[in-house]
């Protein structure tokens, strides 16, 4: 039995090595780059040219000299890359890798929401469709949302502007609390952060690891965020942990980040608030699917030119604003 298991494991390892070898060959032949979100599977982290959060990936997508961008993330991320790179081919390994939060707001719903205000200024979380971005004034990510909202007040007469924030209520409330700026917030949320990272889970983690620093994502519920030592995006979490002298951390975000944290910080320990905090859409991307689309050049993401032009400006404005931390 032991020999049989060992043989099967060796076959699996050899198959993965062969797949990676093929991918590297195809990347050179087609001048392709692989971008991966932090929530991706470990196997995707290991073959990516760059792993980061939404803001990091948006910037990399706009800076790359590659002819082909393979985006290992969810649909709106690949759309953003396509908006920034209309002359490049942007491929997503699984067209069904969507974002439930992004689906909670549509361009039609946003237009209706805007019509309720005299002078609306729309801040759209990057977790939105291209059509929603096209109806917005500026985009943001969880890492620069606070600075984005502050920039609006700096550029306009805040008393005469009705700031609308879509679609994440938790991130919106976090920004409103931190800035004191009045905003009209859409009632959307991330199911993974909102429904599976709960206060009782965090309290239990604190009891089990009393000396650990607590880092949570702003997409979490306010009652979870209130128990944290720091509230920060995934990218900022990774940078913070590397510099911190602490040796233990309780992490309140999607569990995919744990692989990168442990890999980059071997002398430190990381504990998830909840092992149930898994985004099923992020996990749809596999090594086999990446090889398939790069071999067959399928699953190209295309944004109509009229939408792309309208969405380009709010994304560009987002990229000009620094992240917190």
Number of C-alpha atoms within 10 A of each C-alpha: 6 6 8 9 10 11 12 11 12 12 12 12 12 12 12 15 12 12 16 18 11 14 22 15 12 15 19 11 9 14 13 23 23 23 25 28 26 29 27 26 21 17 13 23 22 14 17 16 12 16 23 21 21 24 22 18 23 23 16 17 26 16 11 14 13 16 14 22 26 26 28 33 29 25 26 20 27 26 23 28 24 26 28 22 20 15 10 17 20 27 27 27 27 22 16 12 20 18 22 17 18 22 14 17 20 18 17 12 12 21 13 11 14 20 11 10 14 10 12 18 21 26 27 28 25 27 28 27 22 27 19 26 30 22 21 27 21 25 29 26 22 27 25 22 26 23 17 24 24 16 12 18 14 10 8 11 10 15 8 10 18 19 22 24 27 29 28 25 22 24 27 29 21 21 24 18 12 10 13 11 14 16 19 20 19 18 15 20 23 23 17 20 25 18 13 21 27 19 18 13 16 23 15 13 19 19 10 11 16 14 13 20 20 25 25 30 26 27 28 29 24 16 11 24 24 13 16 18 13 16 23 24 24 26 21 18 21 20 12 15 19 13 8 10 9 13 14 19 22 24 27 32 30 26 22 20 24 20 17 18 21 13 11 13 15 8 9 16 15 19 19 23 29 22 14 14 21 18 20 12 18 24 17 19 25 18 19 13 15 22 19 15 17 23 14 8 17 16 17 18 19 15 16 11 11 10 16 22 15 19 26 21 19 22 25 16 14 27 21 10 14 14 21 13 12
